[in-house]
Amino acid sequence: MSTYRVVQVAEANGPLELAEREVAQPGSGQVRIAVEACGVCHSDALFVGAGLPGISFPEVPGHEIAGRIEELGDGARDRGWQVGDRVAVGWFGGSCGHCRSCREGDFIACRNLKVPGWAYDGGFAEKVIAPVDALARIPDELAPADAGPMACAGVTVFNALRRSSAQPGQLVAVLGLGGLGHLGVQYAAAMGFETVAIARGPEKAGFAKQLGAHHYIDSTSATPVGEALQSLGGAEVVLATAGNSQAITATVNGLAPRGELVVIGADTEPLAISPAQLIAGVAVVRGHASGTSQDVEDTMAFSVLHNIRPMTEIVPLDRAAEAYQKMLAGKARFRMVLTMD
């Protein structure tokens, strides 16, 4: 039996270590993917640290997967897939098809969502077996190291913006210029929004403008963020990519009437928003989670059309532990990506 390499943790918060697995055949409705690249996402820490229910060990993280189909399970060809097809798999790693959300067509809200690294071995590996409904077709113009991060980081930001209440020409603010935010600014500008980037420190203004921002707000300046946004007319939408509840809260007073705060940056601390703030501004606060495989395809197509790419630092699989620690320390510029070469 042939084998392949994975990077796994043997116990909660254990070290990431190389291991060998026997190659398995995909089951009905599944394919086996030869992984070419896999992004390192902050959400991987939820799996490594057993921060979600049902995590079993040894655990292989990774849900920003790009590669090629190398083996088809029964029924996969009937769903339009062939050996050699370039595919991406993200946070949406398949759905159950029978819960209420699935029956209503809201697959990303599936009660039994199959996230890679949680429901099955993830992409810190040379091979992955995934269900066919998780597969997004990668355009020829996208390299694997660009396509992988778009299956989670990219689709989360793109989908949050296109499903928001903002219309082209309206003011949209992106809080944070990290792994999510640097994509958010690019997408917001390409969608025709008057784009505001919000980050810490005046030195990031030039970078924000490079990404396409029309305005920059330094959240460490003497002027409160909400006041700075109101001086621009108020934000129709604030896309909060920074996982910091205090920073997110500071943007609420910057919303225009009936403005919308869309939260995609995860933090366990509660938001300090009063009912009076929401009522006075007739404001909306909502969370947003990723997107389906079709949404991933839409994200990649839009990115090709507008020449949007994630900024990545590429390292080989055997340096996964180093890449993971760099991501945790906030030193990634801006997405760490593992390759199998």
C-alpha positions as CSV (number, residue, x, y, z in Angstrom):
1,M,0.0,0.0,0.0
2,S,1.4,3.4,-0.9
3,T,1.6,6.2,1.6
4,Y,1.5,10.0,1.7
5,R,2.7,12.7,4.1
6,V,0.4,14.7,6.5
7,V,1.1,17.2,9.2
8,Q,-0.9,16.4,12.3
9,V,-1.3,17.1,16.0
10,A,-1.6,14.0,18.2
11,E,-3.4,15.9,21.0
12,A,-5.0,19.2,21.7
13,N,-2.5,22.0,21.3
14,G,0.2,19.5,20.6
15,P,3.1,20.2,18.1
16,L,2.5,19.9,14.4
17,E,4.4,16.9,13.2
18,L,5.0,15.1,9.9
19,A,3.4,11.6,9.7
20,E,2.6,9.0,7.0
21,R,-0.8,7.7,6.1
22,E,-1.9,4.9,3.8
23,V,-3.6,6.1,0.6
24,A,-7.3,5.3,0.8
25,Q,-9.9,5.1,-2.0
26,P,-12.6,7.7,-2.1
27,G,-16.1,6.5,-1.3
28,S,-19.3,7.1,-3.1
29,G,-19.8,10.8,-3.9
30,Q,-16.2,11.5,-3.0
31,V,-12.9,12.3,-4.8
32,R,-9.3,12.0,-3.8
33,I,-7.3,15.2,-4.4
34,A,-3.6,15.5,-4.9
35,V,-3.0,18.7,-2.8
36,E,-0.8,21.3,-4.4
37,A,-1.2,24.1,-1.9
38,C,-3.1,24.8,1.4
39,G,-3.5,28.1,3.2
40,V,-2.9,28.4,6.9
41,C,-6.0,30.1,8.4
42,H,-6.4,31.5,12.0
43,S,-9.5,29.2,12.3
44,D,-7.1,26.2,12.2
45,A,-6.3,27.0,15.8
46,L,-9.9,26.0,16.7
47,F,-9.1,22.5,15.5
48,V,-5.5,22.2,16.8
49,G,-6.7,23.4,20.2
50,A,-9.9,21.3,20.2
51,G,-11.9,24.5,20.4
52,L,-14.9,23.0,18.7
53,P,-16.9,20.0,19.7
54,G,-16.2,16.6,18.1
55,I,-12.5,17.2,17.2
56,S,-10.7,13.9,17.2
57,F,-7.0,13.2,17.3
58,P,-4.7,12.7,15.6
59,E,-6.0,15.8,13.7
60,V,-4.9,17.1,10.3
61,P,-5.8,20.8,9.9
62,G,-6.2,22.8,6.7
63,H,-9.3,24.2,4.9
64,E,-7.8,26.4,2.2
65,I,-7.1,23.5,-0.2
66,A,-6.1,23.6,-3.9
67,G,-5.1,20.7,-6.0
68,R,-6.1,18.2,-8.7
69,I,-8.5,15.3,-8.7
70,E,-6.5,12.0,-8.9
71,E,-9.2,9.4,-8.1
72,L,-13.0,9.4,-8.5
73,G,-15.4,7.6,-6.1
74,D,-18.7,6.1,-7.4
75,G,-21.0,8.8,-8.7
76,A,-18.4,11.6,-8.9
77,R,-18.1,11.4,-12.7
78,D,-21.9,11.7,-12.9
79,R,-21.6,15.0,-11.1
80,G,-19.4,16.4,-13.8
81,W,-15.9,15.7,-12.4
82,Q,-12.9,14.1,-14.0
83,V,-9.4,13.0,-13.0
84,G,-7.1,15.9,-13.5
85,D,-9.7,18.7,-12.8
86,R,-8.2,21.5,-10.7
87,V,-10.3,22.1,-7.6
88,A,-10.4,24.0,-4.4
89,V,-12.0,23.1,-1.1
90,G,-12.6,25.6,1.7
91,W,-14.4,26.0,5.0
92,F,-17.4,24.7,3.2
93,G,-16.3,21.1,2.9
94,G,-19.7,19.6,2.1
95,S,-23.2,19.6,3.6
96,C,-25.5,16.9,4.9
97,G,-28.3,17.7,2.4
98,H,-31.1,16.8,4.8
99,C,-31.2,19.4,7.6
100,R,-33.6,22.3,7.3
101,S,-31.0,24.8,6.1
102,C,-29.9,22.4,3.3
103,R,-33.5,21.7,2.3
104,E,-34.0,25.5,2.0
105,G,-30.8,25.8,-0.1
106,D,-28.8,27.6,2.6
107,F,-26.0,25.1,2.5
108,I,-23.4,27.2,4.3
109,A,-25.7,27.1,7.3
110,C,-25.9,23.3,7.3
111,R,-26.3,22.0,10.8
112,N,-23.8,19.2,10.0
113,L,-21.3,21.3,7.9
114,K,-18.3,19.2,6.9
115,V,-15.4,21.5,7.5
116,P,-12.0,20.0,6.4
117,G,-9.8,19.4,9.5
118,W,-13.0,18.9,11.6
119,A,-15.2,16.4,9.7
120,Y,-12.3,14.8,7.9
121,D,-8.6,15.2,7.4
122,G,-7.7,18.6,6.1
123,G,-5.2,20.0,3.6
124,F,-1.9,20.0,5.6
125,A,-1.3,16.9,3.6
126,E,-0.3,15.6,0.2
127,K,-3.7,14.1,-0.4
128,V,-7.3,14.8,0.8
129,I,-10.6,12.9,0.3
130,A,-13.5,15.3,0.0
131,P,-17.2,15.1,-1.0
132,V,-18.0,16.3,-4.5
133,D,-20.4,19.1,-3.3
134,A,-17.3,20.8,-1.6
135,L,-15.4,21.1,-4.9
136,A,-14.9,24.5,-6.6
137,R,-13.4,24.6,-10.1
138,I,-10.2,26.6,-10.2
139,P,-9.8,28.9,-13.2
140,D,-6.7,28.4,-15.4
141,E,-5.4,31.9,-14.5
142,L,-5.1,31.1,-10.8
143,A,-2.0,29.5,-9.3
144,P,-2.7,26.9,-6.5
145,A,-1.1,29.1,-3.9
146,D,-3.6,31.9,-4.8
147,A,-6.7,29.6,-5.2
148,G,-6.3,28.0,-1.7
149,P,-6.7,31.1,0.4
150,M,-9.6,32.2,-1.8
151,A,-11.6,29.1,-0.7
152,C,-11.9,30.5,2.8
153,A,-10.4,34.0,3.3
154,G,-11.3,35.2,-0.1
155,V,-14.9,33.9,-0.3
156,T,-15.7,35.0,3.2
157,V,-14.8,38.6,2.4
158,F,-16.2,38.7,-1.1
159,N,-19.5,37.1,-0.1
160,A,-19.9,39.3,2.9
161,L,-19.5,42.4,0.7
162,R,-21.7,41.3,-2.2
163,R,-24.5,40.2,0.2
164,S,-24.3,43.4,2.2
165,S,-26.7,46.3,1.8
166,A,-24.2,48.6,0.1
167,Q,-24.6,49.8,-3.5
168,P,-21.8,50.9,-5.8
169,G,-20.8,54.5,-5.0
170,Q,-21.7,54.2,-1.3
171,L,-19.2,54.4,1.5
172,V,-17.9,51.0,2.7
173,A,-15.3,50.7,5.5
174,V,-13.0,47.7,6.0
175,L,-11.7,47.3,9.5
176,G,-8.3,45.6,9.5
177,L,-5.6,45.2,6.9
178,G,-4.5,41.6,7.7
179,G,-5.2,38.3,6.0
180,L,-8.9,39.1,5.4
181,G,-8.7,42.9,5.3
182,H,-6.1,43.2,2.6
183,L,-8.5,41.2,0.3
184,G,-11.5,43.1,1.6
185,V,-10.2,46.5,0.5
186,Q,-9.4,45.1,-3.0
187,Y,-12.8,43.6,-3.4
188,A,-14.6,46.6,-2.1
189,A,-12.8,49.0,-4.5
190,A,-13.4,46.6,-7.4
191,M,-17.2,46.4,-6.6
192,G,-17.4,50.2,-7.0
193,F,-17.7,51.2,-3.3
194,E,-16.1,54.3,-1.9
195,T,-13.7,52.3,0.2
196,V,-12.3,53.2,3.6
197,A,-9.5,51.2,5.2
198,I,-9.3,51.3,9.0
199,A,-6.1,50.0,10.7
200,R,-3.7,50.9,13.5
201,G,-0.9,53.4,12.7
202,P,-0.4,56.1,10.2
203,E,2.3,54.1,8.4
204,K,-0.3,51.8,6.8
205,A,-2.0,54.6,4.8
206,G,0.2,54.1,1.8
207,F,-0.4,50.4,1.7
208,A,-4.2,50.9,2.0
209,K,-4.1,53.2,-1.0
210,Q,-2.1,50.7,-2.9
211,L,-4.8,48.2,-2.3
212,G,-7.4,50.6,-3.7
213,A,-8.7,52.4,-0.6
214,H,-10.0,55.9,-1.2
215,H,-9.6,56.9,2.4
216,Y,-7.6,55.7,5.4
217,I,-8.4,56.0,9.1
218,D,-5.8,55.5,11.7
219,S,-7.6,53.9,14.7
220,T,-4.9,55.1,17.0
221,S,-5.3,58.8,16.2
222,A,-7.0,61.3,18.6
223,T,-10.2,61.3,16.4
224,P,-12.5,58.3,17.3
225,V,-13.1,55.9,14.4
226,G,-16.9,56.6,14.5
227,E,-16.3,60.3,14.3
228,A,-13.9,59.9,11.4
229,L,-16.4,57.8,9.5
230,Q,-19.1,60.3,10.1
231,S,-16.9,63.1,8.7
232,L,-16.9,61.1,5.4
233,G,-20.7,60.9,5.5
234,G,-21.1,57.7,7.5
235,A,-20.6,54.1,6.3
236,E,-23.3,52.2,4.6
237,V,-21.4,49.1,5.6
238,V,-18.5,48.3,7.9
239,L,-16.9,45.0,7.2
240,A,-15.1,44.0,10.4
241,T,-12.3,41.7,9.5
242,A,-10.2,42.3,12.6
243,G,-10.9,39.8,15.4
244,N,-11.0,42.4,18.1
245,S,-14.3,43.2,19.7
246,Q,-13.2,46.6,21.1
247,A,-12.1,47.7,17.6
248,I,-15.3,46.4,16.1
249,T,-17.4,48.2,18.6
250,A,-15.6,51.5,17.9
251,T,-17.0,51.5,14.3
252,V,-20.7,51.4,15.2
253,N,-21.1,55.1,15.7
254,G,-19.7,55.6,12.2
255,L,-22.6,53.9,10.5
256,A,-24.9,55.9,8.3
257,P,-28.6,55.7,9.1
258,R,-29.7,52.1,8.5
259,G,-26.1,51.2,8.1
260,E,-24.9,47.6,8.6
261,L,-22.0,46.1,10.6
262,V,-20.9,42.8,9.1
263,V,-18.7,40.8,11.4
264,I,-16.3,38.2,10.0
265,G,-13.4,38.6,12.4
266,A,-13.8,36.2,15.2
267,D,-13.4,37.1,18.9
268,T,-14.8,35.5,22.0
269,E,-15.3,38.8,23.8
270,P,-18.8,40.4,23.5
271,L,-19.4,43.5,21.5
272,A,-20.1,46.6,23.7
273,I,-23.1,47.8,21.7
274,S,-26.1,49.3,23.4
275,P,-29.7,48.9,22.2
276,A,-29.9,52.7,22.1
277,Q,-27.1,52.8,19.5
278,L,-28.9,50.4,17.3
279,I,-32.3,52.0,17.7
280,A,-31.1,55.6,17.2
281,G,-29.3,54.6,14.0
282,V,-31.7,52.0,12.9
283,A,-28.6,49.9,12.5
284,V,-28.1,46.3,11.7
285,V,-25.4,44.0,13.1
286,R,-24.9,40.5,11.6
287,G,-22.3,37.8,11.4
288,H,-21.2,36.2,8.1
289,A,-19.7,32.8,7.5
290,S,-17.7,31.9,4.4
291,G,-19.7,30.6,1.4
292,T,-20.5,27.4,-0.6
293,S,-18.4,25.9,-3.3
294,Q,-20.3,27.9,-5.9
295,D,-19.5,31.1,-3.9
296,V,-15.8,30.0,-4.0
297,E,-16.0,29.7,-7.8
298,D,-17.7,33.2,-8.0
299,T,-14.9,34.6,-5.8
300,M,-12.2,33.2,-8.0
301,A,-13.9,34.3,-11.2
302,F,-14.2,37.9,-9.9
303,S,-10.6,37.8,-8.7
304,V,-9.4,36.8,-12.1
305,L,-11.5,39.5,-13.8
306,H,-10.2,42.3,-11.5
307,N,-6.6,40.9,-11.0
308,I,-7.1,40.4,-7.3
309,R,-4.7,38.0,-5.5
310,P,-3.9,37.3,-1.9
311,M,-0.5,38.3,-0.7
312,T,1.1,35.1,0.3
313,E,4.2,33.7,1.9
314,I,4.8,30.2,0.6
315,V,6.6,27.4,2.6
316,P,6.9,23.7,2.0
317,L,4.8,21.2,4.0
318,D,7.6,20.1,6.2
319,R,7.7,23.7,7.6
320,A,4.0,23.7,8.5
321,A,4.7,24.2,12.2
322,E,6.8,27.3,11.5
323,A,4.1,28.7,9.2
324,Y,1.4,28.0,11.8
325,Q,3.3,29.8,14.6
326,K,4.0,32.8,12.3
327,M,0.3,33.0,11.6
328,L,-0.6,32.8,15.3
329,A,1.9,35.6,16.1
330,G,0.3,37.9,13.6
331,K,3.5,38.1,11.6
332,A,2.1,36.6,8.3
333,R,2.1,39.0,5.3
334,F,-0.6,38.2,4.7
335,R,-1.5,34.5,4.2
336,M,0.9,31.6,4.9
337,V,0.5,28.9,2.3
338,L,1.9,25.4,2.4
339,T,3.0,23.7,-0.9
340,M,3.6,20.0,-1.5
341,D,6.7,20.3,-3.8
